[in-house]
Amino acid sequence: MAYWLFKSEPGSWSWDQHNAKGKSGDEWTGIRNYQARNNLRAMKKGDRGFFYHSGEGKEIVGIVEVARPAHPDPTDKTGEWVSVEIRPLHALPKPVSIAAIKAEPRLKDMVLVRNSRLSVQPVSAEEWRLVSKMGGLGQ
């Protein structure tokens, strides 16, 4: 299993909105960055991801699962871009802020710290474990 981080502005698409979709989940569309697109293409069904509120909040608030791997993005008329379907699994008991992540020396190489603007990014297994623990999951 691989791990990922999905960034969203809560004013545009929040954890609460995504969570309301339930087990069926929803398309993760509109990605128009080549590096993020390559990350979407690398995803497999069952991979897990953090749901991160960017802009307002700047914190990891939930856990999602890839329900359908990369396929043509229905919002793209060019056929160049892809989307995945992700479904919510659960909220973090304690949201993990970017400040807390930056304060943890073992997370200094996390993509979120080094390239905070990338909207879809990989997370290592060790980073997943540490952030999950910080969020109250004790993994």
KABEL-V576686 format. One line per field, one symbol per residue. phi: phi as a letter, one per 20 degrees, with the letter a starting at -180 (. if undefined). Layout:
# KABEL-V576686
phi = ???
This chain:
# KABEL-V576686
phi = .dcbcddbfffebegffffffmffmbfddnfccffffffffefcgngdbeddeemfnlbedbdccfebfgbgffedeemedcccdccfdaffgcgdfffffffegfdfefggeebfeffcbfcffffgffffffeneme
